[in-house]
Amino acid sequence: MSDNQQPSAAAATQTAATATTATAATATTGAAAVAPKDSTLNCECPPAAVAPSATSIAGCPANVVTIPVPILQTEGTFAYVTVKGSLHDYTCTVFGLNQAEVQALSQRLSVKNCVNGVLIAVPPMVMLNTLAQLSYKVICSCGEAEICWTMQREV
């Protein structure tokens, strides 16, 4: 055989090293090495070996997404209150009312002060409708036996 037909010594060494690595991976895991698949989902975990010095702006890790939020609110200012009560009860508690609103409600309803709010002797649905007359609207609610309704109005 001539020199042109024989593989070079470097190519033979590289081929042998590749075969040894593949055999070691198969022996260790019990399966052949699989190439990573391309995914269109964004739910894959980041690689396990992340360098501790891989940081982005302001010392945040590189895999954290930051969204700039404007500090000044240009749409308006809102006042929020929370009504807490059970649909099976005849009383509810309202948190976040200003003094003028408490005085207006106390002229029509039985109002007692409690920690951080007022206890009102009406069912919660009546209270929600009364606050709706004062331009409040329900923006979210949570709970099962005892429910909290968060309401807002533009100031």
N, C-alpha and C positions, 0 to 999 in steps of 0.2 A: 504494500500500500504506500501511496505517496503522501507527502505532508499535506496536500490539498484535501485528501479524503478523510483524514483523521481529525476528530474534534480537538480543539486546543485544550491544554491542561486546565486553564482557568474555567472554560465552559464545562468541562467534566466535573470539576470541583463544585461549581455552582449547582449543577443538576443533582449531584449527590447530596448536597446540603439541603436542597428543596425537598427531596424525597425523604430525608431523615426528619425534617421538621413536620411534614405531613403525617409521617408514621407516628411521631411522638404525639401529635395532636389527636390522632385517632385512638391511640392507646390510652391517653389521659382521659378523654371525654367519652370514648366509646362510639364516637360518630365522626364522620369526616368533617373537616372544617367547612363552614358554610359562609359564603360571601354575604355581607350585609345587604339587605333588600332596600330598595327605594320605597319610601312611604309618602303618601300625600297627607297623612294625618299629623297633627302637631302634638300628639300625646305621648311621644316616645321619651324615655328618660334620657338625660344627658349622659355622656360617657362617664364611667366611674373614675377615671384618672383625670381630674381637673387640677391644673396647677394652682396652688394657693395664691400665686401672684397674678392670676388672670382676673383683674378687676377692671371695671369701667369707671365712668365719671363718678365722683364723690364717694369712692370706696365701696360701691355696690358690687356684688358679684356679677360676672359677665353674663350669667344666664337669667338675670332679673330684668324685666321690662319696666321701664319707667315711662309714665305718661304725663306730660306737662299739663297742669291744671291752672287756669287763670285764677289769680287771687281775688280780683275784683269781680263781683257779680253784676252783670250789666242788665239782667232782666228785671230785677226788682228785689225787694226785701220781704221776707216771709216771717210770720209768727206761727209757732207750732204749739199745739196742745195735745195731750193724750188723755183719752177716756178709757178707764179700766172698769170692767164689770162683767157680770154673768147675765146671760139671757134669762136665767131662772130667778133673778133677784130683783128687788124693787129699789135698790140703791146703786150708785156708781160713784167713782172717784175721778176727779178731773185734775190734771196737772198742767201747769203752764199758763193759766189764765192771769191776766193783769188785774190790778185792783179795781179798775172801772168795770171790767167784765164780771168780776165776782159780786160787786155791789149791784149791778143790773140783774144778775141771776138771783141774788138774795131777796130782791123785791117780789119776785114771782114764785120762787121755790124755796124749800127748806135747805139751807146751806150751813154746814159745820166745817170748821177748819180741821185739817189733819196734817200729817207730816208731808211737807212739800206740795200740798194741794188742798182741795176741798172735797168733802163728802156731800153728795147731793141726793136727796130722797126721791129720785125718779128712776125708772128703768133706763138702762143705757141707750136704748133706741130713741127714747124721748129726748135724752140729752143730746144725742147726735143730731136729731132734727132741730133742736133748739139752737145748737151751735151753727148749724147750716143757715139759720136765719141771720146769724151774725157774720155771714160770708165765709165760714170755715167749710172746707171740704175734706173728706176722708182720702188720705193718700196711701195708707197701708193698714193692715191689721194682722194680729197674730194671736194664737192661743186656741184652746179648745173649751175647757170648762169655764175658765176666766179669760176674757178677751181684752186685748188692748187695741184701740183704734187710734192712729196718729192722724191728726187733722192739721191743715195749714190754711192760712189766708194771707193775702198780699197786704202789706202795710203801706 
